[in-house]
Amino acid sequence: MELDKVFQLFKFMEQENILLSFKGVVTSDLLTSVLQIVESKLNYMEEEKRIKKRVFHVLIECIQNLYHHAEDTENIAMLVISKEKSNFIIKTGNYIDVERSKSLSLKLDKINKLDKDGLKQFYLESLSDGNLSQKGTAGLGFIDIARKSGNKLNYEFIPMNEKYHFFSLEIKI
Amino acid sequence: MNNLTLEGSAKTPTISFDTNGKLELKGRSIPENSVEFYKQLNDWIDAYSNVPATSTIVDVKLEYFNTSSSKCILDLFKKLELLHRTGRETVINWYYESDDEDMQEAGLDYKAILTIPFELVEVEEI
């Protein structure tokens, strides 16, 4: 990156009101650090405690999704948390296996069609029927994110090659 | 058998399981993979269920829990439900702070699935 881009990047991050952005390998230690940083930033903000807790909760699920499912060989992913007007926005990006993108897309579409009660029902069904995977994932993450967010989950897949798509997700809280 | 006492960490809750029937989980439960952490709790409850106290009171005072934990917590509650079915008094108290409707809702979720006495306890601060 050229030196004059530093100011451009600074301006951009300021305009977008970015609280934290990260791109790189998602490890368990990194996850702990990101949560610590965001939690301390949230503590300084004059927001309702209820909202801060919700943002933190959704963030936990989002970055643990990245930790478990960033599917290129190096587990690289991106995360941006920003504040737009009265909403917190969490955006994530990662490579995903083409096959898995199909089932994920079906799941997200299903979630986006459900209202509050429908989401609760789907959550309860998945919680009582489901089993944990080897990774300890319960298949509940996106349902939980949608319940806490109260908004539709915006997403897109960008085809990369025959093996991977790039998965972008936006959550508004 | 011995009591189970675990100090909380950034991602795991403080555990105090006493053979006298007072069990408490407190803090955060957000490990990436909760299976390993909850195995020791489940093992303890299995052993305890063979020699339970007259009454078992489980206080759950969680600040955050992730979806990986939510499944493990349900499994743990189901073990307590089995104990309750043997006729032993067993109660789960789910604590939530008065302004934390999400944690209240999470308690209601479990209450809807379980048949064991499950109380939601509203407090000012956990």
Contacts between the chains, C-beta under 8 A, distances in Angstrom:
chain1	res1	chain2	res2	distance
A	28	B	32	5.7
A	31	B	32	7.0
A	32	B	10	5.5
A	32	B	11	6.9
A	35	B	10	7.6
A	35	B	30	7.9
A	36	B	10	7.4
A	48	B	99	7.9
A	49	B	99	6.0
A	49	B	100	8.0
A	50	B	99	5.5
A	50	B	100	6.7
A	50	B	101	6.9
A	50	B	102	7.6
A	53	B	64	7.6
A	53	B	100	6.5
A	53	B	102	6.8
A	54	B	102	6.3
A	56	B	64	7.0
A	57	B	64	6.1
A	57	B	102	6.9
A	60	B	30	5.3
A	60	B	64	6.7
A	60	B	66	5.3
A	61	B	66	6.3
A	61	B	67	6.2
A	64	B	30	7.8
A	64	B	32	5.7
A	64	B	66	6.2
A	64	B	68	7.1
A	67	B	32	5.6
A	68	B	32	7.1
A	120	B	109	7.3
A	123	B	109	6.8
A	124	B	109	6.1
A	124	B	112	6.2
A	124	B	113	6.3
A	127	B	70	6.3
A	127	B	71	6.6
A	127	B	74	6.0
A	127	B	109	7.1
A	127	B	113	6.9
A	128	B	74	7.2
A	128	B	113	5.2
A	130	B	71	6.7
A	131	B	71	7.9
A	132	B	34	8.0
A	132	B	35	6.0
A	132	B	68	7.2
A	132	B	71	5.3
A	132	B	72	7.4
A	135	B	32	7.8
A	135	B	33	6.1
A	136	B	31	7.7
A	136	B	32	6.8
A	136	B	33	3.2
A	136	B	34	5.5
A	136	B	35	4.8
A	136	B	36	7.9
A	136	B	68	4.7
A	137	B	67	7.6
A	137	B	68	6.1
A	138	B	67	5.0
A	138	B	68	5.8
A	138	B	70	6.5
A	138	B	71	4.2
A	140	B	67	3.8
A	140	B	70	6.3
A	140	B	71	7.2
A	141	B	67	5.0
A	144	B	67	5.0
A	144	B	70	7.8
A	148	B	102	6.5
